Amino acid sequence: MTRPPRILGAVLAGGASRRFGSDKALVPLNGAPMLDHIVTVLACQVEEVAICGRSWGEFRALPDSTAERIGPLAGLEAALRYAAANGFDGVLTAPVDVVPLPDDLPERLAGSQPKVFEQQWLIGWWPAALHAALTAFLATGDRRWRVWIDRCGATRVAEPRPLHNINTRTDWTAAHAA
């Protein structure tokens, strides 16, 4: 009998929220900060939750390895580094600004190869063994998530339902209404 994979849940929450105009992780959605919605759903699906790019409550904070703001790949790199050093099989990532987060992500995504949702690429599964490859990719100076997805051979998987990516106040209003 094979053991279930040890999964680290990593919330990508270090963005500057420039298009939104304020820290969208803290913006209330149905009475709680968006970050709470993501953490609550993710925590039920993984062994441990870490927050990339900030501190939040009792959760492990994973800072970027560089002071240079390079985007969500820095959060993934921090999560993969922690996962590889602590015996996790892989990392399940979720951005702070995509709701509602599905409650069956390991069943949809986890496996031996990286996978991402077709439309919401920051929701994905990343085997811990990819840490060295991502570090090397970042050393080239490239920071594009789409290029990384292609480089590591991530499979794109259909989302189970429409998800709201909240980048602007208009997006927040639509998500709040839904």
C-alpha positions as a Markdown table, in Angstrom:
| # | Residue | x | y | z |
|---|---|---|---|---|
| 1 | Met | 0.0 | 0.0 | 0.0 |
| 2 | Thr | 1.4 | 3.4 | -1.0 |
| 3 | Arg | 1.3 | 6.2 | 1.4 |
| 4 | Pro | -0.5 | 9.4 | 0.5 |
| 5 | Pro | 1.7 | 12.2 | -0.7 |
| 6 | Arg | 3.0 | 14.7 | 1.9 |
| 7 | Ile | 1.6 | 18.0 | 0.5 |
| 8 | Leu | 2.6 | 21.5 | 1.4 |
| 9 | Gly | -0.1 | 24.1 | 0.7 |
| 10 | Ala | 1.5 | 27.4 | -0.4 |
| 11 | Val | -0.6 | 30.6 | -0.6 |
| 12 | Leu | 1.0 | 33.0 | -3.0 |
| 13 | Ala | 0.3 | 36.3 | -1.1 |
| 14 | Gly | 3.2 | 38.6 | -1.6 |
| 15 | Gly | 1.9 | 40.7 | -4.5 |
| 16 | Ala | 1.7 | 44.5 | -4.4 |
| 17 | Ser | -2.0 | 44.7 | -5.5 |
| 18 | Arg | -1.2 | 47.7 | -7.8 |
| 19 | Arg | -4.3 | 47.2 | -10.0 |
| 20 | Phe | -6.5 | 46.7 | -7.0 |
| 21 | Gly | -5.3 | 49.8 | -5.2 |
| 22 | Ser | -4.9 | 48.3 | -1.7 |
| 23 | Asp | -3.8 | 45.0 | -0.2 |
| 24 | Lys | -6.4 | 42.7 | -1.7 |
| 25 | Ala | -5.4 | 39.8 | 0.6 |
| 26 | Leu | -7.0 | 41.8 | 3.5 |
| 27 | Val | -10.1 | 43.0 | 1.6 |
| 28 | Pro | -13.2 | 41.4 | 3.1 |
| 29 | Leu | -15.2 | 38.9 | 1.1 |
| 30 | Asn | -18.3 | 37.7 | 2.9 |
| 31 | Gly | -17.1 | 39.1 | 6.2 |
| 32 | Ala | -13.5 | 37.7 | 6.2 |
| 33 | Pro | -10.2 | 38.7 | 4.5 |
| 34 | Met | -9.7 | 37.0 | 1.1 |
| 35 | Leu | -6.6 | 35.4 | 2.6 |
| 36 | Asp | -8.7 | 33.7 | 5.2 |
| 37 | His | -10.9 | 32.1 | 2.5 |
| 38 | Ile | -8.0 | 30.6 | 0.7 |
| 39 | Val | -6.2 | 29.4 | 3.9 |
| 40 | Thr | -9.4 | 27.8 | 5.2 |
| 41 | Val | -10.1 | 25.8 | 2.1 |
| 42 | Leu | -6.4 | 24.9 | 1.5 |
| 43 | Ala | -5.8 | 23.8 | 5.1 |
| 44 | Cys | -8.4 | 21.0 | 4.8 |
| 45 | Gln | -6.5 | 19.5 | 1.8 |
| 46 | Val | -2.8 | 19.5 | 2.8 |
| 47 | Glu | -0.5 | 18.5 | 5.7 |
| 48 | Glu | 0.8 | 22.1 | 6.3 |
| 49 | Val | -0.1 | 25.6 | 4.9 |
| 50 | Ala | 2.6 | 28.2 | 4.4 |
| 51 | Ile | 2.1 | 31.8 | 3.3 |
| 52 | Cys | 4.5 | 33.0 | 0.7 |
| 53 | Gly | 5.5 | 36.7 | 0.8 |
| 54 | Arg | 4.0 | 37.7 | 4.1 |
| 55 | Ser | 3.2 | 36.6 | 7.7 |
| 56 | Trp | -0.3 | 35.5 | 8.6 |
| 57 | Gly | -1.5 | 34.2 | 11.9 |
| 58 | Glu | 0.0 | 30.9 | 13.0 |
| 59 | Phe | 1.0 | 29.8 | 9.5 |
| 60 | Arg | 4.6 | 29.4 | 8.4 |
| 61 | Ala | 5.8 | 32.5 | 6.5 |
| 62 | Leu | 8.1 | 31.7 | 3.6 |
| 63 | Pro | 10.0 | 34.8 | 2.5 |
| 64 | Asp | 11.4 | 35.2 | -1.0 |
| 65 | Ser | 15.1 | 34.3 | -1.3 |
| 66 | Thr | 15.8 | 37.7 | -2.8 |
| 67 | Ala | 14.9 | 41.3 | -2.0 |
| 68 | Glu | 14.2 | 41.9 | -5.7 |
| 69 | Arg | 10.4 | 41.7 | -6.4 |
| 70 | Ile | 10.2 | 39.0 | -9.0 |
| 71 | Gly | 6.6 | 37.9 | -8.7 |
| 72 | Pro | 4.8 | 34.7 | -7.8 |
| 73 | Leu | 7.7 | 32.5 | -9.0 |
| 74 | Ala | 9.6 | 33.7 | -6.0 |
| 75 | Gly | 6.9 | 32.4 | -3.8 |
| 76 | Leu | 6.9 | 29.1 | -5.6 |
| 77 | Glu | 10.7 | 28.9 | -5.2 |
| 78 | Ala | 10.4 | 29.5 | -1.5 |
| 79 | Ala | 7.7 | 26.9 | -1.1 |
| 80 | Leu | 9.7 | 24.3 | -3.2 |
| 81 | Arg | 12.8 | 25.0 | -1.1 |
| 82 | Tyr | 10.9 | 24.4 | 2.1 |
| 83 | Ala | 9.2 | 21.3 | 0.8 |
| 84 | Ala | 12.4 | 19.7 | -0.5 |
| 85 | Ala | 14.2 | 20.4 | 2.8 |
| 86 | Asn | 11.3 | 19.1 | 5.0 |
| 87 | Gly | 10.3 | 15.8 | 3.2 |
| 88 | Phe | 7.2 | 17.0 | 1.4 |
| 89 | Asp | 6.5 | 15.3 | -1.9 |
| 90 | Gly | 5.2 | 18.5 | -3.5 |
| 91 | Val | 3.6 | 21.9 | -3.2 |
| 92 | Leu | 0.0 | 22.7 | -4.0 |
| 93 | Thr | -0.1 | 26.5 | -4.8 |
| 94 | Ala | -3.1 | 28.8 | -4.6 |
| 95 | Pro | -3.0 | 32.6 | -5.2 |
| 96 | Val | -4.6 | 34.8 | -2.6 |
| 97 | Asp | -6.9 | 36.3 | -5.2 |
| 98 | Val | -8.7 | 33.4 | -6.8 |
| 99 | Val | -12.1 | 32.4 | -5.3 |
| 100 | Pro | -13.8 | 30.1 | -4.6 |
| 101 | Leu | -10.9 | 27.7 | -4.3 |
| 102 | Pro | -12.0 | 24.2 | -5.1 |
| 103 | Asp | -12.0 | 21.8 | -2.2 |
| 104 | Asp | -10.5 | 18.8 | -4.1 |
| 105 | Leu | -7.2 | 20.1 | -5.4 |
| 106 | Pro | -5.1 | 17.1 | -4.5 |
| 107 | Glu | -7.4 | 14.7 | -6.4 |
| 108 | Arg | -7.4 | 17.0 | -9.4 |
| 109 | Leu | -3.7 | 18.0 | -9.5 |
| 110 | Ala | -1.3 | 15.9 | -7.4 |
| 111 | Gly | 0.8 | 13.3 | -9.0 |
| 112 | Ser | 4.2 | 12.7 | -10.4 |
| 113 | Gln | 4.2 | 15.6 | -12.8 |
| 114 | Pro | 3.4 | 19.3 | -12.4 |
| 115 | Lys | -0.1 | 20.4 | -13.2 |
| 116 | Val | -1.9 | 23.7 | -13.4 |
| 117 | Phe | -5.5 | 24.8 | -14.1 |
| 118 | Glu | -6.1 | 25.9 | -17.7 |
| 119 | Gln | -7.2 | 29.5 | -16.8 |
| 120 | Gln | -5.8 | 30.0 | -13.3 |
| 121 | Trp | -2.2 | 28.9 | -13.7 |
| 122 | Leu | -1.2 | 29.9 | -10.1 |
| 123 | Ile | -3.3 | 27.0 | -8.9 |
| 124 | Gly | -1.1 | 24.1 | -9.4 |
| 125 | Trp | 0.8 | 21.1 | -8.2 |
| 126 | Trp | 4.6 | 21.2 | -8.2 |
| 127 | Pro | 6.7 | 18.1 | -7.2 |
| 128 | Ala | 9.4 | 19.1 | -4.6 |
| 129 | Ala | 12.0 | 17.7 | -7.0 |
| 130 | Leu | 11.5 | 20.8 | -9.2 |
| 131 | His | 13.2 | 23.1 | -6.8 |
| 132 | Ala | 16.6 | 22.9 | -8.5 |
| 133 | Ala | 15.1 | 23.4 | -11.9 |
| 134 | Leu | 13.1 | 26.5 | -10.8 |
| 135 | Thr | 16.2 | 28.0 | -9.1 |
| 136 | Ala | 18.1 | 27.5 | -12.4 |
| 137 | Phe | 15.2 | 29.0 | -14.4 |
| 138 | Leu | 15.1 | 32.1 | -12.1 |
| 139 | Ala | 18.9 | 32.5 | -12.5 |
| 140 | Thr | 18.4 | 33.1 | -16.2 |
| 141 | Gly | 16.4 | 36.3 | -15.3 |
| 142 | Asp | 13.2 | 35.0 | -16.7 |
| 143 | Arg | 10.2 | 35.6 | -14.4 |
| 144 | Arg | 7.3 | 34.6 | -16.6 |
| 145 | Trp | 5.0 | 32.0 | -15.1 |
| 146 | Arg | 3.8 | 30.8 | -18.5 |
| 147 | Val | 7.4 | 30.2 | -19.6 |
| 148 | Trp | 8.0 | 28.2 | -16.4 |
| 149 | Ile | 4.9 | 26.1 | -16.9 |
| 150 | Asp | 6.1 | 25.2 | -20.4 |
| 151 | Arg | 9.7 | 24.7 | -19.3 |
| 152 | Cys | 8.8 | 22.2 | -16.5 |
| 153 | Gly | 6.2 | 20.4 | -18.7 |
| 154 | Ala | 3.2 | 21.2 | -16.5 |
| 155 | Thr | -0.1 | 19.7 | -17.8 |
| 156 | Arg | -3.0 | 22.1 | -18.0 |
| 157 | Val | -6.2 | 20.7 | -16.3 |
| 158 | Ala | -9.7 | 22.1 | -16.7 |
| 159 | Glu | -11.1 | 24.0 | -13.8 |
| 160 | Pro | -14.1 | 22.3 | -12.1 |
| 161 | Arg | -16.1 | 25.5 | -12.3 |
| 162 | Pro | -15.5 | 29.2 | -13.1 |
| 163 | Leu | -13.2 | 30.9 | -10.6 |
| 164 | His | -12.9 | 34.6 | -10.0 |
| 165 | Asn | -9.5 | 36.2 | -10.3 |
| 166 | Ile | -9.7 | 39.4 | -8.3 |
| 167 | Asn | -7.3 | 41.9 | -9.7 |
| 168 | Thr | -9.5 | 45.1 | -9.6 |
| 169 | Arg | -12.3 | 46.5 | -7.6 |
| 170 | Thr | -14.7 | 45.5 | -10.4 |
| 171 | Asp | -13.5 | 41.9 | -10.1 |
| 172 | Trp | -14.0 | 42.0 | -6.3 |
| 173 | Thr | -17.6 | 43.4 | -6.8 |
| 174 | Ala | -18.4 | 40.5 | -9.3 |
| 175 | Ala | -16.9 | 37.9 | -6.9 |
| 176 | His | -18.8 | 39.3 | -3.9 |
| 177 | Ala | -22.0 | 39.2 | -5.9 |
| 178 | Ala | -21.5 | 35.6 | -6.9 |
